[in-house]
Amino acid sequence: MNDPPITKTTLARLQGSGYSKLEAKEKIAAIVIEEIYDVMKNGEEFDEKRFTDKLKALK
C-alpha cells in the first residue's frame, strides 16, 4: 500500500483528520477502483498524476 508513495501519505493524512484506518482505506480504495475502471473500460494506461491528484483531493 505504498506504491505510489502518496498512498501511504494519504492514509496517514486521512487518519490524522479523524478517519479510522478502515475508513481511510475505503476512501483510498474508491479512488483505486475508479482508476482500474478507467484503465479497463477505456484501455488507458495507469495515470499516476491523475491518481495522485485524486488522493490529494480526498478530505
HUCOR-V575934 format. One record per residue. N is the residue number from 1. RES is the residue in one letter. PHI is phi in whole degrees, -180 to 180 (NA if undefined). D_CENTER is the distance of its C-alpha to the mean C-alpha in Angstrom with 2 decimals. Layout:
n,res,phi,d_center
N,RES,PHI,D_CENTER
N,RES,PHI,D_CENTER
//
This chain:
n,res,phi,d_center
1,M,NA,9.83
2,N,-133,10.53
3,D,-139,10.19
4,P,-73,9.39
5,P,-55,10.56
6,I,-60,8.19
7,T,-63,6.01
8,K,-66,9.35
9,T,-62,10.19
10,T,-65,7.54
11,L,-58,8.75
12,A,-64,12.19
13,R,-64,11.99
14,L,-66,11.10
15,Q,-64,13.79
16,G,-67,16.05
17,S,-88,15.79
18,G,111,17.22
19,Y,-77,14.64
20,S,-70,15.62
21,K,-60,13.72
22,L,-64,13.50
23,E,-61,12.38
24,A,-64,9.54
25,K,-64,8.47
26,E,-65,9.14
27,K,-65,7.07
28,I,-66,3.79
29,A,-60,6.05
30,A,-61,6.97
31,I,-70,4.47
32,V,-60,5.34
33,I,-62,8.70
34,E,-58,9.08
35,E,-66,8.79
36,I,-62,11.12
37,Y,-59,13.31
38,D,-61,13.81
39,V,-63,14.69
40,M,-75,17.03
41,K,-70,18.59
42,N,-100,19.19
43,G,65,19.69
44,E,-82,17.43
45,E,-84,16.17
46,F,-59,12.55
47,D,-107,11.95
48,E,-63,10.18
49,K,-65,11.20
50,R,-62,9.88
51,F,-60,6.31
52,T,-62,7.07
53,D,-61,8.88
54,K,-66,6.57
55,L,-65,4.58
56,K,-64,8.31
57,A,-81,9.51
58,L,-63,8.24
59,K,-131,11.57
//
